């Protein structure tokens, strides 16, 4: 078995086909080879009459997927090469494909689901969370911007909840994932084996109705008033000022969290979210994210953020520029320019759905 075959396990059981991300030591972080293998499997199963449902899950019990393989992105950024751009090109195409897949695509978002893990799950038809789910787009903490269609999903969240999640990188549980539109159904983790067995024998909706449970609301619903007011500001500086002036402990903590993130990434993220609301379909937003990601690869903050969080683990990134006030409009605008290696052009033509 090759490394790619070992890192994404494929099997068919009855009417269901299973994708199991299998790098448990890295909480199933995605590599380029894994993205390609997933895409190849989806191609084969789309035309396979024996496959009625596709299921993606993670091995190891810690989570579906903690994101992309950022160590390889770090090495790429330091070397000034473009392997990461090639990875993102294929990854974002996969994200778009999942959103338009012709058969039911069931994502088991159990445990940690971050970054690239959101990309291979939250664009699916059936997104299942459990009491163990922890969902996040934490990119601003490494000098990056939410990608894999993250700005599309967060822009669609109620009010300014998506802005809050994007700027702070906060992890949310099942209730808040449902509230923010990142998931559809809550199933207790102890019921997952029976649910998955059922999907091999019956249609998705017949199985779901036996295992979906009501879930108490999460934490964010009770904070909507200050979140919508504070994050409705036009600039990151004004958002932080409103958070600090609000008076609640939760708002102050959000401001403190934002203060630790890359100033450039924060401003680009806010601009990307606001633009995403006007761009239309997912494909147009992914094209924007590709431009941003390619620009970030050549920036100081991405390599520095990964160094501080993952390589040296000193948790003391030296951002440049170091403050929000030093990040000008031109600094933000360059992240939206066409990349030197060419655009990501995605097809938006409708596809016939088979179910």
N, C-alpha and C positions, 0 to 999 in steps of 0.2 A: 504493500500500500504506500502510495506517495504521500508527501507531507500535506499536500492539498486535500487528498482523499481522506487522510486521517483527521484533518482539522474541520471538515464538514462531512458528517456521516449521512448517508442516504439509504432509505429503505422504504419499501411499500408494504403496507399491511391492509389487506382488504381493499376498500375503496379509497384509502388515504395514503398519501406519500409524505414522508417525514424528512425534514432538514434538521439535523442536530448540530449546532455549532459546538466544536469539540476542542477548545483550548482552555480547559478549566483553570489551569494555573494562571492564566491571564484574564479570567472571567470572560473567556470567549471573544477577546478583542479581535476585530476583523483585519485580516491581511488582504493584499491584492489577490492572492491565489484563492482565498476563501470567497471573495466577491465573484470571481470568475466561475468557480465551481457552483455557487448558488444559481448564477445566471444560466449556466449550462443545464442544470437540473430543471429549472423552471421551463426552459425551452423544450426539453424532452417530455416533461409531464403535461405541458399545455396541449399537446397533440395525442396524448396517451388516453384512449377511451376508458381504460381501467382506473385511471386516477380521477376521482371526483372532488377531492379536497386536498389542499397542501397545508402542512403544519410546520411551523418553525419554532424551535425551542433551544434551550442551552443545556449543555452538560455540566455536571459538577455540583449543582445545587446552590451556587452562589448568585447566579443571575443568567439572563438571556445573553447579554452582551454589554461589556463596559465601554464600548466605543471602538475607534480605530486603533491600529497599532502605532501609537504616537512616538514610540522609540525610533521607529523607522522614519517617521516624519522629521524627527529631531536630527537624525543623521543626514537626511536629505537637505534640510534647511542649512545645516552647518557646511555641507559640501557645495551648496549652490547648484545642485542638480534638480531634475524635474520628475523623478520617479513618483513623487507624491501627486503631482498633477495628473499623471497617467492613472494612478489609483483612484483619485477623485472622479475623473472622467467616467470610469467604469462604475464606480460606486453610485454616482448620482443617476446614471442611466438605469442601474438596478433599482434604485428607489422609485423612479418614475414607472418602471415596469411593474413593480409590485402594486402600485396604485391603480394600474390599469389591467391587472392580471385577469384572465378570462374565467378562472375557476376560483372558488372560495379559498382565500388565503388566511389561515388562522395563525395568529401570533400569540404565543404563550409568554406573556411579559412578567414572568415570575422572578423575584429577586431584583438584582441591579439591571437597569436598562438605561444606558446613557449614550449620548452622541450617536455614533453609527448604529448602536443597538436600537435607537428610536427609528432610524432610517429603514431598518429591515423589519420593523414591526408596526409602527404607528401609521403607515400608509396602507396597511392591509384592510381586508373587509371585516374581519372579526378579531378584535384586540382584547385579550383576556388578561386581567390583572388579578392578583391575589393579595392576601394580607401581608405578604413579604415583599411586594413590589416597591421599588424605589426608582423613580423615573426622573431624569434630569438632562438638561442641555448645559453642561458646565464650562463651555468653551472660553468664556471671557477670562477665566482663571488661568488659562495658559496662553493668553494673548491671541486667541482665535475668535471666531464668530460662529454662532450656531449654523450648522450646515445640514446636509442630508435631507433637505426639505424642512428643517427645523424652524426656519423663519416663516415658512408657509403655515405650518401647524400652529405656531405660537401667535401669529398674526390673527388667526381665526378664533383664538380663545376668547371667552367673554370679557368685555371691558378691557382693562389693561393687565389682566392676569399674565398674559404671555410676555408682556414687557418686563414685568417683575421677575418671572422665571428666567428670561433670557439674560437680564443684566446681573442678577444675583447668582445664577447657576444653581438655585435651590433644588434639593431633592424633594419629590413629593410622593405620597403614598397613593393607594388605590382610589380613595375617594376624590382626591384632588385631580388625579389623572382623568377620571371620568368627567369631573366638572370642566376641565380645560380642554376636553375633546381629544385627548391623547389615547383614550381607551374606551371600550364599549361595554364590557361586562365584567362583573366581579364573580369569581369562582374560588371558593376556599381551596388552598393548596392541597389539602388532603383528598379532594375530589378530582384532581387533575388526572391521575392514572385512569380512573373510570371514564372520565370524559374523553380522553384520548383513545381508549379502547372503543368507545361508542362511535367515534368518528370514522373508524375503520369499517363500520357496519351500516351506519345510517346517515342521512343528510344532516348537515351542520345544524340547521335550525331545530330539528327534532331532538338532537342530543343536547343542545344548549339549554332548552327549556327545563331540562331535568336538573341542571347543575348550577345555573345562574342564581345568585342570591342577592338580596337587597343589602346595601352597604351604607352605614351611617356616613354623613357628609364629612369631608376632610376639614382642614384648618382654614383654607383660603376663603371659603364662603363668608366666614365671619369677619374677614379683613377687607372685603370688597370696597367699602367706603373710602378708606385711606389709600388703598392701592389704586383705584380708579382716579382719584384726585391727584395723588402725587405723581404717578407715572403718566398722567395725561399732559404733562409739561412738554414743551417743544425741544428742550435740550437736556442732556444728562446733568449739567450743572444745576439746572432748575429742579430737576427731579430730586437730586440729592438735597437741595435746599428745602424743598417741600417735606421730604422725609424727616429731616432733622428738626423742622419746625412744627411737625404735626403734634408731637407730645406723647405719642404712644411708644411703648417699649419696642413693639414689633417693627414699627417704622424706623426707629433709631437703629435697630439691629440690621435692618435692610440697608440703611445708609452706610453703616460700618462695613458690611460685607462688600458692597459696591466699591468702597474705597480701596479694597485690596486688589481689585481687578485691573487689567490693563486699560489705561485711559483711552488709548487708541481703539482697542477692541470694543470698549463700551460705546464710543461714539459711532463706530461703524455698525455695530449691532443695532443701535436705535435707528439709524438711517435705513438699514436693511429691512427692519420690521415695518417701518412706515411705508417704504417703497413696496414691500411684499403685498400690502393691503390693496395696492392699485394695479399690480402686475397681472392678475388673472389666474390662469391655471398653474398647477404645481410645476409644470415644466419650465415656465418662464421664471419662476422663483429659483429653481435649481440652476438655471443658467446664470442668474445673478449671483448665487452663492458660489458658483465655480469661479467667476471673476474675482470675488472676494478671497476665496481660498488661495488662488494662485498669487494674488498680491500679498497675502499673509505669509506665504512661503518665503518670500524675499524680504520680509520685515525682520526687525530686531526682536520684537516682542514674542513671536511664536517660539523661536528656539530658546529664548530666555525663560519663557513661562514653563516650557516642558523641562528645561534644566532644573528649575527651582522645585517643581512639583514631583517630577518622576526620576530624573537622573541623579542629582545631588540631594534632593529631598530636604533642602534647607528651608523651604517655604518662604523664601525672601527674594522674590523676583525684583530685578532692577529694571523697571519699565523705562522706555525711552520713546517719546517724552514721558516725564514722570508725573505730570499733572494734567487734569482735564483742560485747564486753561491754555496749555501749550499745544494742544491738538487743534489745528486750524481746519477750516473748510477744505483747503486743498489737500491736506493730509487724508481726510476722509474720502474725498472725491477720487483719489487715485485707486482706491479699492474697487471702484465700480467701472474702471476702464477695461477695455478689451485686453485679455491676456496675450502675451507674446506668442504662446503656442497655439493660439486659435480658440475660438469660442466653443462652448458646449451647445450644440444644436440638437434639440430634442423634438421628436415628432409629437404633435398633439391631436392627430387624427383619431376619431372615435374607433373603438374596437367592439366587436360583437361579444357580449357576455354570454358564457355558456351555461349559466345556472339561474 
